């Protein structure tokens, strides 16, 4: 997951951004299973041939995205990403299905088809002084 708190550039259905991702993936022989643009972040499920391919893919993809979005915005947006990409290795079977289901849920939410209630932290019980 690539996250950017200050931007809303990752519009769901942005074909040019998705094609940029696909072109960089093919360059490093990475098989994309799913892409979901979620306004402030991107979810991707993909299979990598090696750790080196992943590192090169993420490095060149994020640089290309910053260049493309900066050109569109008319100003430099270096530092647009808050953190390094969140990466999780999943296994085939149930784990893979759960990741795909979560991805689909996020995609539907980004496109406005569903709305999930925001999680709130439970209120702490105040310690009452007993006489």
N, C-alpha and C positions, 0 to 999 in steps of 0.2 A: 504494500500500500504506500502510495506517495501522498503526503498530506501537506497542504498549504493553508494556513489559517487566514491569511490576508487576501486571498484571491477567490474569485468566482469564475475562473477561466475554464474550468473543466466541465463545460456544459454537457449534459447527457445528450447523446446523439451527435456530437461534434465529429463529423466524418473526417475532417482533415487531421485532427489530433489522433483519431484511431488509426488512420492510414500511416501517420508518422510512427506510431508504436509498432504497427505491423512491419513496416519497412526496416526498422532497427532490429526487430526480432528475427526477421529472415536473414539479415546480415550475419547474425551470430548463431544461426540454426536453432533458434528457440521456438518451440511450438506453443502458440497462444491458444488456450482453451476458452477463456472469457476475458472481456474487458468491460469495466463499468466506470463511467465518468460520473462522479457524484458531487459536482459543483466545487467543493473544496478539497477533494481527494480522489484518487484513482485506485480502483481495485483491479488486480489482474491475477488470473490463474494461468500458469504456464509451466512447461516442462523444459528444463535446461540440460544441455549436454555435459556441461562442466561448470565448476565454480568460477573459473576464469572467464567463461562466456557470459555468466551472469554479471560479474563485476564490470566487464566491458560494456555489456548491454545497458545496465543501469546508468553508468557514467555517461555514455554517449547519448542515451535517450533523454536524461534530465537536462543535459547541456543543450540538446536540440530543442527541447520543449521551452526552455528559458529564452533561447534565441527567437523562436517562433512567436511566443506570447509577447515578448518585448517588442518585436516588430509590429505586431497587431496593436499593442497598447500605445506605441509611440514613445516609450521610455524604457530604460533598462530596469529589468526586474531581477537582477542577480540577487540571490538569497531568497527567492520566492518560496522555496521549500523549507519548512520548519525544522524537520529532522531527517535523518537518514531513512531510507525506505524501511518499512516494517516488513519483514520477511518471515514466512513460516513454511516449513517443509511438511507436506501432508503425505499420508500413505494412501495407497489404493483402497478401494472398498468403502466401508462406512465413513471413514474420515474424509475421503475425497467427496463423497456424496454430501456430507454435512457442509463442507466448504463451498460446494457448488450451490447448495440451497441458500446458505447465508449470502453468497454473492448475488443470487437472483433476488432475494429479499431487498438487499441494498439497492439494486438496480431499479426495482419497482418503486422503492421509496424516493430515489433521486428523480424519477420521471413523474412523480406526483400521483401514482396510482394507489398507493397505500400510505398511511401515516401511522407510524409507530409511536406510542406514548413515550415521552422522555422519562428516563429513569431518574428518580429522585433519591437522594440519600435519606435513609431513615433518620428520624429525629432522635437525638440522644435523650435518654430519660434523665430528667434533672434529679439530682440527689436531694431529697427533702430531708431536712433535719428533723429528727424525731426527738421529742422532749423526754 
